Amino acid sequence: MLKYFRCQTILTNKFSLIGATQNKLFSSAQQEVKPDKSETKITNPKLKLPPKRKPVIIVSEYGELLNIKPMTAPKPEVTLRQVQVVNDNTDSREFFKKMHRSPNTFFLFDPKGHYINAQSLYGSIKKQISETYFGSSKKKNEDKPYKGTVFEKCQLPFQIFNVNRMAKMNQKQFLSRIGFLALRDGSIELNPKSKPEIVEMKSILQNLEVDFDLGSFKKPDYFLPFPFVEGLISYERSRTQGIKIRCLGDKIIYPQYGVFPPTTQEYLDLFANYITQSKKTIQNYKTMADLGSGTGILPIIVSQLGKFNGDIYAFDKEHNCVESTRHNGQVFGLTQQMNAIELDLMEFYYNPTDKFTENQANFYKKMTDELGIPMQIDLITCNPPWLPAEFIVDSSPLDNGVYDPKEKFLNSQIHLSQKGEMLLIYSDLAQLLGIQDENKVQQLANKYHLRAELIDKTGLLPNKKVNDPLKNIKKEAKVQVYRITK
């Protein structure tokens, strides 16, 4: 059951969260995420589709609308919500007050309105709710940077981390009550002079709709939360323009919807440097596997800079990641080399012990027999999620690139390196936050009788957000590239 945190909001004249909100977030933060020193157990669930969730239906003058991205915990019954219409002339401060007074009401932007005005209204609401949780974006008091915010009682990094996650989720839930009407053909109902055009809107909505048990609500139109639309517009930009990869001479890759894009590229530079230096060795390799492939950027770097000409097996559990890997492989001429496979490696059972077990033998045999993958992989690459934290409310595909509950992914992937050399990209951010044991990679390597060699490390670009409570911790964090061998 995914964890869900609801924050009781208490408003002052400046709409600051105090009292019960602060206490509740703080008390949750003290117990939510701490280093897990217990043995990680990987179960053996049968491969099956997740159960369909009951929908949130928005009752409007335009009919019953399916909330395509409800930021709430799944419920056993259909949830009905009333909606009010806002327009080009809505006053943002009065609107903000109304949203607080009516926490169960959704707000639909007038289908005749202009998107630019909707952006302005939403931007104002976003700023006000952000200041409610995080304080003013102006320069902070060095001695008491969290005074008057929900972080005021936090003393330890892991408390700040957990309160920050919950505050951001509550903020997103608040903002997701503002949205647009979209028809089943994927068109957003707004003044045609300014409405955004998203080419793949129809297919994206249809793919999301299949997750819901609609019952008697057949073929509804949609309520699109504003944060969801923002994400679609950002995706449309990257879909058409692509993302330049610095270590490949600004060649371009194209992430698909819901695929974590490599916008922070310092770690790619480290990885690319090692691949370039190891070119003579890599040229002799026959097979490689990329675990959690995303856009497919790691095997692309290996093929381009390491002159690797062998077979590539790229695994990801998300369909869009597999498609993104496959497409980018075609862009870089790897169609014959690369086999992108939709597979959740965590669905297979192998007991993480020092001894090679029958379960492990069956796992590798199944990989070989059913997928045609050789038992011996020369090179394994992996950039797992860096934060061992549980998902809050309903996770998105992007969350899979950020959070690794109970370190299961990290644990299992290091264990797989017994089949060949592994290049692992990881960060010490979780250690600095106090939510992971120190030297975790070395610990796991020792556990499986492997050698972990730190090849290189680097910091990330400084965070320019003044009101980011984790800013100073992130400034100290390093991204590391490990070489793990027998």
Beta strands, then each sheet from edge to edge (+ up, - down):
strand 1: 56-60
strand 2: 63-67
strand 3: 79-86
strand 4: 106-109
strand 5: 178-182
strand 6: 221-225
strand 7: 243-245
strand 8: 251-253
strand 9: 287-291
strand 10: 311-316
strand 11: 338-342
strand 12: 379-382
strand 13: 421-427
strand 14: 451-459
strand 15: 478-485
sheet 1: 1+ 2- 6- 5+ 4+ 3+ 1+
sheet 2: 7+ 8-
sheet 3: 11+ 10+ 9+ 12+ 13+ 15- 14+
end
